[in-house]
């Protein structure tokens, strides 16, 4: 009985749970020591240390530990840049290169492009609708048809001129909005509202840019560009979800941000799509090419950039980040347009837009977040569960021990390949939900059982002082590309 309460690692392929001592022995052979106390794992080797906030019954995965410790020791020979601190939130699990839920702070003169990777500035956006649950349900079939058409069946019409993209990448979001022309969706968009809503986009104005870093396809000589990536969520865990405000925990903060119990809201999860892939892959290659000639390359395959190249990367990352903001904004405007057509009114407003794959300059350091949300004091954070679990709006507490960050979700517990093999069905104990998709594998790969429960993830972060819950949102209708 005592063993069941100990921290453990879960090998999901076999569904067998091993005690932490098994993991400790495996990692010790790799030179990594593991200790656990008060909900925090401390990882250390002769060169670095990292912390992971994780409830005792959540698995700590060996691959994620190795990945985090590899990032904790990144350096560039002959340069002063270094990692200052590494840690992870309760949605910690392995990624393709960087572990999801990780935060790495480096000195101000160094960046590690592999942490944001190619999904630069992936993030969340939440808008209110002004609709009660009863009003939503009354015309739900019509709304479902409209949204399925524009979100999944290529029914969107969002033409942009190359000069609008140029304004976005070279000047910023305000210049982009001012450059919008009256074709397609844009005549029905409230541009004054978009300008006002920039104040609720976390870190957007902190990001640089530069036309030289943008893909030629968006800034060439064509008058009108119909970008095939714009206004699409993308695959994997990205989504557009209709939700209802199920409970309010901080009524003052909820009132301040327009969150009313029983009101329908829309949450959007998407990123920089092809632009992020263009920038991320290009700069990971450049970091490798910049490695000092004649020196052995790091076994981890991870590279930092320092000096002028680091600054150039930050501007290039800003280009992808601005595109990610536009993508989420377009998705939101497509939803608003559909709501207006079906319900004949639009009193929606933006609650917050916040990235969770990005590097930001904070407190004299470069804070790298991979699947981790900025949780600076007073800033709002969005933390979704699975499509069969609650999502949360929270206020950041600005905790320096966790690098002013919190989790970006619940975190996967079962890999997509394993989910496809299992072919799960929804059991009677699942929260009722509806997933709309043209690809059945999305419903399987993203089934609620593939994710950790969101409740313990939120509770652990509240107890550790990372965030304070504002409202809980219940899923009603999820769109998966």
N, C-alpha and C positions, 0 to 999 in steps of 0.2 A: 504493500500500500504506500509506503514511504517513497518507493522508487517512482511511482506514477506522478508524484509532485515535483520530481527533479526536472531541471531543464533537459531538453532532449533534441536530438537531430532526427529528422524523418527522411527516410529514403523512399520517395514517393512511388517509384516504379514497383517496388515490392510491397509497399504500404506497411512496412515494419518499422517500429519506433525503437531507436537505440538510445540508451542513456548518454548524457553529456560526456561521461568518462571515455566512451568509445571515440567520440569526436576529438576530445582533448588528446588522446593518444595518437590519432591520425594526424592531427595538426602539429603535434610536438615533433613528429618525425620530419616535418617540413620546417621546423624551427619557429613555429608559432605557438605561443602559450595562450591558454584561454582560462579566464576566471569569470565567475558570475556572482553578483551580489545586488540585492535591491532592484531587480529588474534590468540591470545593466551588465552586458558582457564587456570585459576588457580584453582586448587582443593585443599581443605584443611580440616583437621579435627583437634581435639586437639593434635594429636600425629604426624602428618606429613603433607607435602605439595607436590604437583606434578603439572607439567605444561604440557599442550597438545597444540601443534601447529596445528591449524585446520582452513581452510578457513571458512568464516561465513556461507556459504550455505551448508557446510558439516555437517552431523548429528553427534552429540555426544551421544553415546549410554550408557545407565545407567549401563549395565552389565560390559562394558569395564572400566568405571570409578571405579566401586566397585573393580574390579580385580586389577587395578593399585594401588589403595589406600591400598589394602590388602598387596601387595608386599612392599609398601613404609614403612610399620611398622614391617616387619619381624625382629626378634631378637632371640637370644638364651639366656635363663635365666642364669645368673651367668657368662656370657662371655662378652668380650668387643666388639665383632663384631656388626656392626649396618649398616643400610642403610644411605648413605650420601645424595643421591638425586634420584628422579624419574621423568621421563618425557616421552613424546610420540610424534611421528611424524605424519604427516597427513594421513597415512594409518591406523591409530588407530581404532581397532575394537575388539570385544571380541574374546578370544581364548578358548580352552577347559579348560585350567588352567590359563595361563598367557595371558594378552591381546596382540594382535599382534600390532607391531609398538611401543613397549615399550622399554625403556632403564632404567636400575636400577643400580646405582653405590653403592657398599658396601665398607666398610673398607677392607684393604688388607688381614685381617685374617678371612673373612667370605664369603661364597658362598651360593647361593640359587639354588639347582639343578632343581627345578620345572620351572625355567624360560627357559632354553634351552629345558627342558622336554625330550621327546624321539626322537625328530627330530633334534638331535645335529648337528651343522655345516651345516645344509641345506644352500645352497648358489647358486651363479650364476657363470657361466663361459661363456666367449665370445671369439670366434675365428674368424679371417678373413678367406676368402677363395681364394682371388685373382681373383674371377670371377666377371664379369660385370653382370648386370641384364639380358642383351640379351644373354650372354653365358649360364647363368643359365636356362633361359626359353627354350633354344634350346634343352636341354636334360632333362628337368624337369620330364617327365613321367618315364624315366629310373631311375633317382635319387629317385623319390618317391617310386618306387617299391623296390629298394635296401634298403632304410632307413626303410620302413615299415617292411621289412623282419627282419632286425637286431634289430630294436628298439621295435617292437610290436609283432612279431611272433616267438620269441625265436630263431632267426637265428644267434645269436652271438656265438663266440667260443673264450672265454677268460680264458683258464686254467691258474691257478697259483699254484705254489708249496707252501707248508706250510712254508718253510723257507723264501719265499718272504714276506708273511704276518708277520712272526716273525721279519724280518728286518724292516718292516714298523712300527710296533707297538713298538718295543724295541729301534730302532735306529733313523729312520726317512725316509722321502721321497727319499733322495738320495740313501740310502741303498736299498730301495725297487726297484728303477729303475735299479740299478746295479745287482739285483738278478733276473731280468726278464729272462726267458728262451725262446728258439726258437720253440715254439709250438703255434698253433692256430693263433690268431691275431698278436702276438708279433713279428714275423720275419718281418712284414710289418710296424712296428712302428719305428720311428726315435728316438732312446733313447737319443742321444746327444741333440736333440731339447727339449725333455722332461726335461732334466737336466737344460738347459738354461731357460726354461719357469718357473722354480720354483721361479725365482726372481719376477715374475708377479703374484704370488699367495699371496694375502694379508693375513698376520698373520700366515701363515702355519708354519713357522720356530719358531714362538713364543709358539707353543703348545707342551706340554710334551707328555709322553706316558708311556708304561710299559706293557710288555707281560702279566703280571698277571691280567690285567684288560680286556683282550680280550676274546671273546667267544671261548670255547674249539674247536668248529667245524672248526675254521679257523687256529688254531695253534696246532692241534693234530699231530698224527703220519702219516697221509696220505701223500704220495709223491705228488700227484696232486689233487688240489681242484677245483671243478667247482661250484663256489658260485652262487646260484640261484638269489641272490639279486644284484650281481655286473653287472653294465651296464644296469640297469633299472631305469627309472626316478622315478617310484612310482606313486601313485594316487594323487587325489586332484589337487592342482594348479601347480604341477610339469610338466615340458615340455621340449621338444627340438624344437626350432623354427628357421626356415630359415627366415632371415630378410634382408633388404637392407638399406644401409646408406642413409637416406632420406634428411637430412640437417645437416650442421655443424655450430655450434654456436661459438666454440673456435677453430679457424683453427690451431693455434700453437699447442695446446694440441692434436687435432685430428691428425695432421701430426706426432707428436712425438709418438703416439700410433698406427699409421698405419691405421687410419680410413679415407677412401676415399669416397667422395660422389658417389653414384651409385654402390658401391661395395657390393656384397652379403656377409653377415656374419651369424654366427650361435650362438644362445644363448641357454644355457643349465641351467635348474633349477632343482636341485636334492640334496639329502642329504645322510645321513649315514645309511638309510634303517634299516635292522635288527640289525646291530651293535649298532646304535643309540638307538634303542628300548631296547636292552639288557643292555647297560650302563645306559641309562636314568632311566628306571624303577627300576633297581637295586639300584641306588644311591638315588632316591627319597624314596625308602623303607628304606635305611640305615639312611637317615636324620630323618625319622620318628622314627626309632628305637633308635636313639641317643638322643632323647628328654629326659631331666632329669626325672628320675623316681619320681613318686609321685606328679608331677606338672600337672595341667590341660593342655591338648593339645590346641593349638590355634584353635579358631572356624573356621578360614579360611582353616585349613588343610595345611598350608604352613610352611616349616621348613628350617632353615639355618644350615649350617655346619661350624664349626670353628676349628682352630688349625690343628692338623695332618690330621684329616678327610677332611678338606677343601683342603689341598694339595693333598691328595689321589684322591679326586674327580676331581681336575684339571687335573691330569695325566690320569684318566679314560676318562674324556671328550676329552682329546687329542687323545686317541686311536680312539674314534668314529669320531673325526674331521679328522684325517688322512685317515680313511676309506672313509669319505665323499669326500675328495679330490680325492682319487683313483677312486671312482665311477664316478665323473664328468669327470675326465681324461679319463676313459675308454669310456664313452659316446662320448666324443670329438674324440677319436681315431677311434671309429666305424664310426662316421660321416666322418672323414678324409679319412678312407679307402674306404668308398663308393664314396666319391668325386673323389678320385684318380682313381677308376675303371671306373666311368662314364665319367669323363672329361680328363682322361689320364695325369693329372699333379696335384701336390700338393705344392702350395706356401703359404699355410695357416700359420698363426701364432697366438699365444695366445695374446689377449689384456689384460685380467685380469681374475682372479678367486678370488671370495670374499665370505666369509660366512656371514650369517645374523641371525643365531641362535647359539650364542656362548658366552662364558665369556672370556675376555682378561684382562690381567694385564696392566693397563695404569694409568699414573699420580698418582701412589701410591694407586690406588683403583682397585677393580675388577669390570669391566664394563660388566654388563649382557645385552645382546641384544636379544630380542625376535621379529623376523620379523623386525629387524632394522639393517642397514648396517653401518659398520665402515666408517666414513667420515673424517678421519684424514687429516691434511693439505697435499695436493699434491697426496693423494691416489685416485685411480679411484673407482667409485661406479657404479653398474648396477641397474637400476630401471625400471623394466618392467611394462607395462600397461597390459590390457587384450589381448587376442589373436585377438581382433578387434580394438586395440588402439596402439599408439606408445609406444616404450620403449626408455629409455634415458641412455646414458653414461655421467657421471658427475665427476667432480673433487671435492673432499672434501675440505672444508674450515677450518676444525679443530676448530669448534665453541664449546667452553667449556660450554656455556649455555645449549647446547643440547647434552652434553656428547660426543662430537666428533663423531656424528652419523647422519644418515639421513634415510629416509624411504627405505623399501626394495621392494616397489611396489606401486600400487594405493590403494590397500585395498579393501576388499569385502564390498559391500553395501547390498547384499541380501544373506542370508544363503542358503546353498546347498539344504536343505529340502524344503525351499520355492520355489527355482528354479525348483525342480522336480515337485512340485505341479502346477507351472505356465506353464510349458512346452513351453518356449519361442521360437519364430522363429525370424530369422534375418530380421530386417526391412530395408527399403530402405535407411535410414539415417546412417546405419552402414558402417564402412570401410570394403572394400572387403577383405576377408580372407578365408583360407581353413584349416580346422581341419581334421587331419587323426587320427582315433581312431578305436579300435575294440569294444568299449563300448559306446553306444549311450548316456548313462547317463553323460559321461564326457562332451560331446558337450552341453548338457543341463545345467549341474551344473556350467560349466565354460564359459557360454555364456557371451559376453561382457557386457550385462546389469547387470550382477551380481557384477560388479566392479565399483568403482568410476572412474571418468575421470582422466587421468594421468596429463593433462595440469595444472589444479589448484594445484595438489600435488607438481609438480615441481616448479611452480611459487611461492607458499608459502614458500618453502624452500630456493629458491634463494633470495627472499626478506628478509628472516630472517637470511641470511648469513650462511646457512648450507652447500650449494654446489653451484657449477657453472656448467651449462650445457656445455657439449663438443659436443655431436652429438645426433641426433634423428634417431631412427631406425623404419622402417615400417615393419610389419609382412607380410610374404608371404605364409608360410606353417608351420603349427603347428602340432606336434606329441604329442598325449596324450595317456598314457598307460591305 
